[in-house]
């Protein structure tokens, strides 16, 4: 197992005991450690980088924004901040 995957798996095991939100994050980390990632997030990154159809970008972003109380908004904020210059 890759070093990053080991750390994600260890963190996931520890955090499983601490409530549903943490269980959900632990599950996501386990999937990511094995190369699986949320396709809605990947579509969002792709749309933000290359899409000129504003309605399509809005639909893709709305899908991610609908996740959790703030998780979707937090995710989009992180993605957009990654595009910010220097």
C-alpha positions in Angstrom: 0.0 0.0 0.0 1.2 3.5 -0.8 2.4 5.6 2.1 -0.4 8.1 1.7 -2.9 5.3 1.5 -1.5 3.9 4.8 -1.9 7.3 6.5 -5.4 7.7 5.1 -6.5 4.3 6.2 -5.0 4.7 9.7 -6.8 8.1 10.1 -10.0 6.5 8.8 -9.8 3.7 11.4 -9.3 6.2 14.2 -12.0 8.5 13.1 -14.6 5.8 12.6 -15.4 5.8 16.3 -16.3 9.5 16.5 -19.7 10.0 14.9 -21.4 9.9 11.5 -19.6 12.9 10.0 -16.3 11.4 10.7 -17.4 8.0 9.5 -18.4 9.6 6.2 -15.1 11.3 5.9 -13.3 8.1 6.9 -15.2 6.3 4.2 -14.3 8.9 1.6 -10.6 8.8 2.6 -10.6 5.0 2.3 -12.0 5.3 -1.2 -9.6 8.0 -2.2 -6.7 5.9 -0.8 -7.7 3.2 -3.3 -8.0 5.6 -6.3 -11.7 6.2 -6.2 -12.9 9.8 -6.1 -16.2 11.6 -6.3 -17.1 12.1 -10.0 -19.2 15.2 -9.2 -16.1 16.9 -7.8 -14.1 15.9 -10.8 -16.8 17.3 -13.1 -16.8 20.5 -11.1 -13.0 21.0 -11.5 -13.3 20.2 -15.2 -16.2 22.7 -15.7 -14.5 25.5 -13.8 -11.3 25.0 -15.9 -12.8 24.6 -19.3 -16.5 25.3 -19.6 -17.9 28.4 -21.2 -21.6 27.4 -20.8 -22.5 29.2 -17.5 -25.7 27.1 -17.1 -23.7 23.9 -17.3 -21.2 25.2 -14.7 -24.0 26.2 -12.4 -25.7 22.7 -12.7 -22.4 20.9 -11.9 -21.6 23.2 -9.0 -25.1 22.9 -7.6 -24.7 19.2 -7.4 -21.6 19.5 -5.2 -23.1 22.4 -3.2 -26.1 20.2 -2.3 -23.8 17.9 -0.3 -24.1 18.2 3.5 -24.7 21.3 5.5 -21.5 23.0 4.4 -19.3 20.2 2.9 -20.2 21.0 -0.7 -19.6 24.7 -0.2 -16.4 24.0 1.6 -15.3 21.7 -1.3 -16.1 24.3 -4.0 -14.3 27.0 -1.9 -11.2 24.8 -1.8 -11.3 24.1 -5.5 -11.8 27.7 -6.4 -9.0 28.8 -4.1 -6.7 26.4 -5.8 -7.2 28.3 -9.0 -6.2 31.6 -7.4 -2.9 33.0 -8.5 0.1 32.9 -6.3 
